[in-house]
Amino acid sequence: MSKIGRKPIALGKVQLEVKGQEVHFKGPKSSGVFVLSDLLTATVRDGSVVLLPKDAASKGSLHRELNQVWGLDRALLANKIQGSNEGFEKKVQIVGLGFKAALSGSNMTFSLGFSHKIDFALPQGVSVDIDKTGQQLTFKSTDKELVGHVCSMVRSLRLPEPYKGTGIKLATEVITRKAGKAKASA
């Protein structure tokens, strides 16, 4: 049995309807459809949803494959439900003198120490809050994968470097600093 897959998913304020392999969900922030694997079925019980394997697939050599698919589908469905209920946010920090970001509509402009400014178009479904210094960014969306992808694309504009610690990093990321050149003693 899959350790992740057997856990129930709390619905909160999300309305859920199961139609065969399709799970239709509607919450305060978003709605959508999640298609389950053919090996699984979904049932709604007491304000939570439980994914269970179909009987034919649980026997035989498919046991390992079933556990992998079961855990994956449960995690993806839980992310969809949490996103439609609360949403996701990730914080990004820009470190460096004169390094900053500015927002104009759905486009961001970064000043990162290059000879030119970098324009970045935000995908639909992602919003960003920038503090007044322009160095603390908070990305918000109902799709967890999309938020992570946008944060990694922004981070790749100027990766953090280990000597001075400048660049763009996630708020949870720790940059291991390296020692610079040591002065030779005579």
C-alpha atoms as a printed R data frame, in Angstrom:
    type eleno elety resid chain resno       x      y       z
1   ATOM     1    CA   MET     A     1   0.000  0.000   0.000
2   ATOM     2    CA   SER     A     2   1.204  3.470  -0.839
3   ATOM     3    CA   LYS     A     3   1.959  5.526   2.282
4   ATOM     4    CA   ILE     A     4   1.082  8.801   0.541
5   ATOM     5    CA   GLY     A     5  -1.758  7.480  -1.592
6   ATOM     6    CA   ARG     A     6  -3.848  6.092   1.252
7   ATOM     7    CA   LYS     A     7  -4.058  9.433   3.134
8   ATOM     8    CA   PRO     A     8  -7.405 11.232   2.755
9   ATOM     9    CA   ILE     A     9  -7.461 14.729   1.222
10  ATOM    10    CA   ALA     A    10  -9.383 17.319   3.251
11  ATOM    11    CA   LEU     A    11 -11.718 19.365   1.040
12  ATOM    12    CA   GLY     A    12 -12.237 22.496   3.138
13  ATOM    13    CA   LYS     A    13 -14.448 24.888   1.123
14  ATOM    14    CA   VAL     A    14 -13.962 23.011  -2.154
15  ATOM    15    CA   GLN     A    15 -16.914 21.275  -3.805
16  ATOM    16    CA   LEU     A    16 -15.965 18.001  -5.439
17  ATOM    17    CA   GLU     A    17 -17.800 15.754  -7.872
18  ATOM    18    CA   VAL     A    18 -16.497 12.435  -9.194
19  ATOM    19    CA   LYS     A    19 -17.552 11.354 -12.708
20  ATOM    20    CA   GLY     A    20 -15.759  8.120 -13.570
21  ATOM    21    CA   GLN     A    21 -12.051  8.921 -13.816
22  ATOM    22    CA   GLU     A    22 -12.651 12.703 -13.816
23  ATOM    23    CA   VAL     A    23 -12.666 14.650 -10.558
24  ATOM    24    CA   HIS     A    24 -14.364 18.039 -10.959
25  ATOM    25    CA   PHE     A    25 -13.485 20.554  -8.245
26  ATOM    26    CA   LYS     A    26 -14.653 24.104  -7.584
27  ATOM    27    CA   GLY     A    27 -13.275 26.294  -4.817
28  ATOM    28    CA   PRO     A    28 -13.178 29.964  -3.838
29  ATOM    29    CA   LYS     A    29 -10.072 30.693  -5.948
30  ATOM    30    CA   SER     A    30 -10.262 28.321  -8.927
31  ATOM    31    CA   SER     A    31 -11.997 25.355 -10.470
32  ATOM    32    CA   GLY     A    32 -11.001 22.582 -12.831
33  ATOM    33    CA   VAL     A    33 -10.915 18.909 -13.702
34  ATOM    34    CA   PHE     A    34  -8.332 16.334 -12.639
35  ATOM    35    CA   VAL     A    35  -8.176 13.038 -14.550
36  ATOM    36    CA   LEU     A    36  -7.244 10.023 -12.423
37  ATOM    37    CA   SER     A    37  -5.187  7.086 -13.614
38  ATOM    38    CA   ASP     A    38  -7.121  4.036 -14.832
39  ATOM    39    CA   LEU     A    39  -5.776  2.058 -11.846
40  ATOM    40    CA   LEU     A    40  -7.546  4.267  -9.249
41  ATOM    41    CA   THR     A    41 -11.013  5.310  -8.155
42  ATOM    42    CA   ALA     A    42 -12.036  8.285  -6.021
43  ATOM    43    CA   THR     A    43 -14.698  8.364  -3.309
44  ATOM    44    CA   VAL     A    44 -15.917 11.283  -1.189
45  ATOM    45    CA   ARG     A    45 -16.380 10.591   2.536
46  ATOM    46    CA   ASP     A    46 -17.036 12.984   5.443
47  ATOM    47    CA   GLY     A    47 -15.588 16.157   3.887
48  ATOM    48    CA   SER     A    48 -12.563 14.429   2.396
49  ATOM    49    CA   VAL     A    49 -11.684 12.490  -0.723
50  ATOM    50    CA   VAL     A    50  -9.974  9.093  -0.686
51  ATOM    51    CA   LEU     A    51  -8.209  7.460  -3.630
52  ATOM    52    CA   LEU     A    52  -8.367  3.679  -3.728
53  ATOM    53    CA   PRO     A    53  -6.969  1.150  -6.205
54  ATOM    54    CA   LYS     A    54  -9.310 -0.833  -8.406
55  ATOM    55    CA   ASP     A    55  -9.404 -4.503  -7.327
56  ATOM    56    CA   ALA     A    56  -8.024 -5.971 -10.554
57  ATOM    57    CA   ALA     A    57  -4.941 -3.760 -10.544
58  ATOM    58    CA   SER     A    58  -4.011 -4.388  -6.901
59  ATOM    59    CA   LYS     A    59  -3.114 -8.034  -7.558
60  ATOM    60    CA   GLY     A    60  -0.126 -9.336  -9.435
61  ATOM    61    CA   SER     A    61   3.039 -7.676 -10.674
62  ATOM    62    CA   LEU     A    62   1.530 -4.175 -10.883
63  ATOM    63    CA   HIS     A    63   1.983 -3.625  -7.145
64  ATOM    64    CA   ARG     A    64   5.009 -1.334  -7.402
65  ATOM    65    CA   GLU     A    65   3.612  0.603 -10.377
66  ATOM    66    CA   LEU     A    66   0.299  0.968  -8.591
67  ATOM    67    CA   ASN     A    67   1.936  2.467  -5.492
68  ATOM    68    CA   GLN     A    68   3.845  4.984  -7.598
69  ATOM    69    CA   VAL     A    69   0.789  6.079  -9.570
70  ATOM    70    CA   TRP     A    70  -1.377  6.093  -6.443
71  ATOM    71    CA   GLY     A    71   0.970  8.405  -4.510
72  ATOM    72    CA   LEU     A    72   1.552 10.675  -7.498
73  ATOM    73    CA   ASP     A    73  -2.143 11.105  -8.319
74  ATOM    74    CA   ARG     A    74  -2.967 11.739  -4.665
75  ATOM    75    CA   ALA     A    75  -0.272 14.429  -4.379
76  ATOM    76    CA   LEU     A    76  -1.341 16.133  -7.626
77  ATOM    77    CA   LEU     A    77  -5.018 16.110  -6.652
78  ATOM    78    CA   ALA     A    78  -4.185 17.437  -3.168
79  ATOM    79    CA   ASN     A    79  -2.230 20.309  -4.760
80  ATOM    80    CA   LYS     A    80  -5.160 21.140  -7.060
81  ATOM    81    CA   ILE     A    81  -7.595 21.158  -4.125
82  ATOM    82    CA   GLN     A    82  -5.292 23.219  -1.892
83  ATOM    83    CA   GLY     A    83  -4.692 25.685  -4.719
84  ATOM    84    CA   SER     A    84  -8.391 26.173  -5.361
85  ATOM    85    CA   ASN     A    85  -8.986 26.578  -1.622
86  ATOM    86    CA   GLU     A    86  -6.054 28.739  -0.453
87  ATOM    87    CA   GLY     A    87  -3.554 29.235  -3.295
88  ATOM    88    CA   PHE     A    88   0.231 28.992  -3.187
89  ATOM    89    CA   GLU     A    89   2.931 31.594  -2.723
90  ATOM    90    CA   LYS     A    90   6.707 31.610  -2.989
91  ATOM    91    CA   LYS     A    91   9.089 34.332  -1.890
92  ATOM    92    CA   VAL     A    92  12.157 35.360  -3.873
93  ATOM    93    CA   GLN     A    93  14.934 37.717  -2.731
94  ATOM    94    CA   ILE     A    94  17.173 39.857  -4.915
95  ATOM    95    CA   VAL     A    95  20.533 40.487  -3.237
96  ATOM    96    CA   GLY     A    96  22.975 43.087  -4.540
97  ATOM    97    CA   LEU     A    97  23.615 46.813  -4.656
98  ATOM    98    CA   GLY     A    98  21.323 48.367  -7.254
99  ATOM    99    CA   PHE     A    99  19.667 45.042  -8.068
100 ATOM   100    CA   LYS     A   100  15.877 45.409  -8.149
101 ATOM   101    CA   ALA     A   101  12.651 44.546  -9.925
102 ATOM   102    CA   ALA     A   102   9.747 46.731 -11.044
103 ATOM   103    CA   LEU     A   103   6.245 45.751 -12.161
104 ATOM   104    CA   SER     A   104   4.297 47.399 -15.006
105 ATOM   105    CA   GLY     A   105   1.063 45.603 -15.843
106 ATOM   106    CA   SER     A   106   1.853 41.933 -16.398
107 ATOM   107    CA   ASN     A   107   5.510 42.599 -17.251
108 ATOM   108    CA   MET     A   108   8.430 42.801 -14.858
109 ATOM   109    CA   THR     A   109  11.648 44.713 -15.455
110 ATOM   110    CA   PHE     A   110  14.805 43.593 -13.687
111 ATOM   111    CA   SER     A   111  17.954 45.654 -13.088
112 ATOM   112    CA   LEU     A   112  20.576 43.053 -12.230
113 ATOM   113    CA   GLY     A   113  23.928 44.700 -12.893
114 ATOM   114    CA   PHE     A   114  24.035 43.951 -16.614
115 ATOM   115    CA   SER     A   115  24.424 46.665 -19.274
116 ATOM   116    CA   HIS     A   116  20.699 46.358 -20.056
117 ATOM   117    CA   LYS     A   117  17.440 45.811 -18.206
118 ATOM   118    CA   ILE     A   118  15.717 42.440 -18.495
119 ATOM   119    CA   ASP     A   119  12.017 42.269 -19.363
120 ATOM   120    CA   PHE     A   120  10.054 39.292 -18.050
121 ATOM   121    CA   ALA     A   121   6.429 38.562 -18.959
122 ATOM   122    CA   LEU     A   122   4.386 36.979 -16.171
123 ATOM   123    CA   PRO     A   123   2.279 34.025 -17.307
124 ATOM   124    CA   GLN     A   124  -1.470 34.189 -16.896
125 ATOM   125    CA   GLY     A   125  -2.584 32.959 -13.482
126 ATOM   126    CA   VAL     A   126   0.475 34.264 -11.597
127 ATOM   127    CA   SER     A   127   0.547 37.526  -9.663
128 ATOM   128    CA   VAL     A   128   3.495 39.152  -7.931
129 ATOM   129    CA   ASP     A   129   3.869 41.572  -5.021
130 ATOM   130    CA   ILE     A   130   7.041 43.658  -4.881
131 ATOM   131    CA   ASP     A   131   8.072 45.578  -1.772
132 ATOM   132    CA   LYS     A   132   9.139 49.231  -2.006
133 ATOM   133    CA   THR     A   133  12.855 48.378  -2.224
134 ATOM   134    CA   GLY     A   134  12.194 46.115  -5.234
135 ATOM   135    CA   GLN     A   135  14.181 43.269  -3.697
136 ATOM   136    CA   GLN     A   136  11.492 41.131  -2.018
137 ATOM   137    CA   LEU     A   137   9.168 39.401  -4.500
138 ATOM   138    CA   THR     A   138   6.149 37.257  -3.581
139 ATOM   139    CA   PHE     A   139   4.683 35.155  -6.389
140 ATOM   140    CA   LYS     A   140   1.089 33.886  -5.936
141 ATOM   141    CA   SER     A   141  -1.024 31.449  -7.930
142 ATOM   142    CA   THR     A   142  -3.516 28.612  -7.581
143 ATOM   143    CA   ASP     A   143  -1.195 26.255  -9.501
144 ATOM   144    CA   LYS     A   144   1.771 25.012  -7.441
145 ATOM   145    CA   GLU     A   145   3.751 23.823 -10.447
146 ATOM   146    CA   LEU     A   146   3.344 27.161 -12.247
147 ATOM   147    CA   VAL     A   147   4.528 29.177  -9.224
148 ATOM   148    CA   GLY     A   148   7.636 27.000  -8.879
149 ATOM   149    CA   HIS     A   149   8.381 27.241 -12.598
150 ATOM   150    CA   VAL     A   150   8.084 31.054 -12.646
151 ATOM   151    CA   CYS     A   151  10.322 31.352  -9.560
152 ATOM   152    CA   SER     A   152  12.981 29.145 -11.161
153 ATOM   153    CA   MET     A   153  12.839 31.179 -14.395
154 ATOM   154    CA   VAL     A   154  13.273 34.441 -12.428
155 ATOM   155    CA   ARG     A   155  16.123 32.899 -10.412
156 ATOM   156    CA   SER     A   156  17.896 31.852 -13.623
157 ATOM   157    CA   LEU     A   157  18.159 35.512 -14.704
158 ATOM   158    CA   ARG     A   158  21.001 36.004 -12.201
159 ATOM   159    CA   LEU     A   159  22.005 32.931 -10.212
160 ATOM   160    CA   PRO     A   160  23.379 33.578  -6.709
161 ATOM   161    CA   GLU     A   161  27.144 33.547  -6.648
162 ATOM   162    CA   PRO     A   162  29.097 32.094  -3.706
163 ATOM   163    CA   TYR     A   163  31.707 34.830  -3.134
164 ATOM   164    CA   LYS     A   164  29.655 37.959  -2.515
165 ATOM   165    CA   GLY     A   165  26.250 36.270  -2.234
166 ATOM   166    CA   THR     A   166  24.648 38.517  -4.872
167 ATOM   167    CA   GLY     A   167  21.977 37.376  -7.281
168 ATOM   168    CA   ILE     A   168  18.417 36.074  -7.102
169 ATOM   169    CA   LYS     A   169  17.583 33.360  -4.592
170 ATOM   170    CA   LEU     A   170  14.536 31.732  -3.062
171 ATOM   171    CA   ALA     A   171  13.756 32.921   0.465
172 ATOM   172    CA   THR     A   172  14.251 29.395   1.821
173 ATOM   173    CA   GLU     A   173  17.530 28.866  -0.043
174 ATOM   174    CA   VAL     A   174  20.846 29.037   1.811
175 ATOM   175    CA   ILE     A   175  23.872 30.131  -0.215
176 ATOM   176    CA   THR     A   176  27.099 28.505   0.984
177 ATOM   177    CA   ARG     A   177  29.703 31.240   0.898
178 ATOM   178    CA   LYS     A   178  33.255 30.570  -0.252
179 ATOM   179    CA   ALA     A   179  36.392 32.261   1.025
180 ATOM   180    CA   GLY     A   180  38.042 34.663  -1.394
181 ATOM   181    CA   LYS     A   181  41.760 34.953  -2.052
182 ATOM   182    CA   ALA     A   182  43.873 34.935   1.081
183 ATOM   183    CA   LYS     A   183  46.706 37.389   1.433
184 ATOM   184    CA   ALA     A   184  50.021 35.598   1.346
185 ATOM   185    CA   SER     A   185  52.145 36.273   4.417
186 ATOM   186    CA   ALA     A   186  55.749 37.221   3.751
